[in-house]
C-alpha cells in the first residue's frame, strides 16, 4: 500500500508491482494520518508484521525475510533496521548500525545531558525506535493504532510511548536490528506547494520546513498533554514504567 501526499500517483505506473499495490492519495498528509484511516488492525489482520516506512530510505541491501527471522528469534514486537552511519542522516544515536552485531536494544552516553548507561530504563536510551522505519508485530500494531491521534498528522511524541505497546518489557521487546540495515537519506519532503511547478522540490521544501517543524513540535505538546490527562483520568490504569522512570530520574 502506497500513501501519496503529493498527488503524484501516475508516476508509479512504470513499476512492475504498481498495479498490485493499493494507492491512496491525500494532499499534504503524512503516513500516520494515512495509517490511522487505512491500516485499521482489522484491515491488516492477515499480516503478522506491519512495515510503516518513509519514502526516503534506500533498501538495496535489505532482506525483509532475513530481517523478520531475526525479529522473531529475538522476540522483538517493535523494531527497526539500523542506519548506515556513513550514508544516512542520523537523528538519534540509538539507530546507528553496530558492526558485527545482530541486534542492539540500548546505547550509551556518559557525558553531557541526557546520559544513558546500564541503569537507564526509558527512551531514548532503550525501548525506543525512530518513526521513519518502524516495524510492528500484529499485536503491537493493535495497540499503536489506537494511540495514533486522528487530528495529529506528524505523530511527534508517539515514539516515546511505543514501549507501552511492546507486549511486555520494552527493554527486551523493542530493538534495532544491525545485521539488516538501511540508509536514511533524510530528505525534507514535507511542506511546500503541490503539483509540478517549475521551482525545484528542494527550494519549496526548504522554504516551508520551519513551518513543518513548528507544527510537529506543537503536535508533540498536544499529544503529551492528552497522554497525561488520559492517565490522570483513568483510575484503573497503572503505569508499568512509572517506577523505572522515577529511578532513572533520581539516578
Residue pairs with C-beta under 8 A, 6 or more apart in sequence:
1 21
1 22
1 23
1 24
1 38
1 39
2 12
2 21
2 22
2 23
2 24
3 24
3 25
3 26
3 29
3 31
3 34
3 35
3 38
4 23
4 24
4 25
4 26
5 25
5 26
5 27
5 28
5 29
5 30
5 190
6 27
6 194
7 25
7 27
7 194
7 195
9 23
9 25
12 18
12 21
12 23
13 19
24 34
24 38
26 33
26 34
27 194
28 194
29 153
30 153
30 154
30 155
30 190
31 52
31 53
31 54
32 131
32 148
32 152
32 153
32 154
32 155
32 158
33 153
35 52
35 145
35 148
36 145
36 148
36 149
36 150
39 50
39 52
39 141
39 145
40 145
41 138
41 141
41 142
41 145
44 50
44 138
44 141
45 138
47 138
48 137
48 138
49 68
49 71
49 135
49 136
49 137
49 138
50 135
50 136
50 138
50 141
51 64
51 133
51 134
51 135
52 134
52 135
52 136
53 132
53 133
53 134
54 132
54 133
54 184
55 189
56 132
56 184
56 185
56 186
56 187
56 189
57 132
57 133
57 182
57 183
57 184
57 185
58 87
58 182
58 183
58 185
59 182
61 181
61 182
62 81
62 180
62 181
62 182
63 180
66 179
66 180
67 81
67 135
67 177
67 180
70 76
70 102
70 103
70 177
70 179
70 180
71 79
71 135
71 137
71 177
74 102
74 103
74 175
74 177
75 172
75 173
76 103
76 137
76 173
76 174
76 175
76 177
77 136
77 137
77 139
77 140
77 165
77 166
77 167
77 168
77 173
77 174
78 129
78 134
78 135
78 136
78 137
78 140
78 144
78 162
78 163
78 165
78 166
78 170
78 173
78 174
79 129
79 134
79 135
79 174
79 175
79 176
79 177
80 95
80 129
80 130
80 132
80 133
80 134
80 135
80 176
80 177
81 133
81 135
81 176
81 177
81 180
81 181
81 182
82 95
82 96
82 97
82 98
82 104
82 176
82 177
82 178
82 181
82 182
83 90
83 95
83 96
83 97
83 181
83 182
83 183
83 184
84 97
84 181
84 182
84 183
85 96
85 97
87 183
88 182
88 183
88 184
88 185
88 186
89 184
89 185
89 186
90 96
90 184
91 130
91 186
92 124
92 128
92 130
93 107
93 109
94 106
94 107
94 124
94 125
94 126
94 128
94 130
94 176
95 129
95 130
95 176
95 184
96 107
97 178
97 181
98 104
98 178
99 178
101 178
101 179
102 177
102 178
102 179
103 175
103 176
103 177
103 178
103 179
104 175
104 176
104 178
105 126
105 127
105 171
105 172
105 174
105 175
105 176
106 116
106 120
106 125
106 126
106 171
107 116
107 125
107 126
108 116
108 117
109 115
109 116
109 117
109 125
110 117
114 124
116 124
116 125
116 126
117 125
119 247
119 248
119 251
120 126
120 248
121 127
121 171
121 241
121 244
121 245
121 247
121 248
122 163
122 241
122 244
122 245
122 248
123 159
123 160
123 163
124 160
126 170
126 171
126 174
127 163
127 166
127 170
127 171
127 174
128 159
128 160
128 162
128 163
128 170
128 174
129 159
129 162
129 174
129 175
129 176
130 159
131 155
131 158
131 159
132 184
133 182
133 184
134 162
136 144
136 165
137 167
139 167
140 162
140 165
140 166
140 167
141 165
143 164
143 165
143 167
144 158
144 162
144 165
147 158
147 161
147 164
147 165
148 155
148 158
149 155
149 222
149 223
149 226
152 219
152 222
152 223
153 219
154 212
154 215
154 216
154 219
154 220
155 219
155 223
156 216
156 217
156 219
156 220
156 223
157 219
157 220
157 221
157 223
157 224
157 227
158 223
161 227
162 170
162 174
163 170
163 174
163 241
164 170
164 240
164 241
166 173
166 174
167 173
170 241
187 205
188 202
188 205
188 206
188 209
188 212
189 201
189 205
190 205
190 209
190 212
191 204
191 205
191 207
191 208
191 209
191 211
191 212
192 201
192 204
192 205
192 207
192 208
193 199
193 204
197 204
231 237
231 239
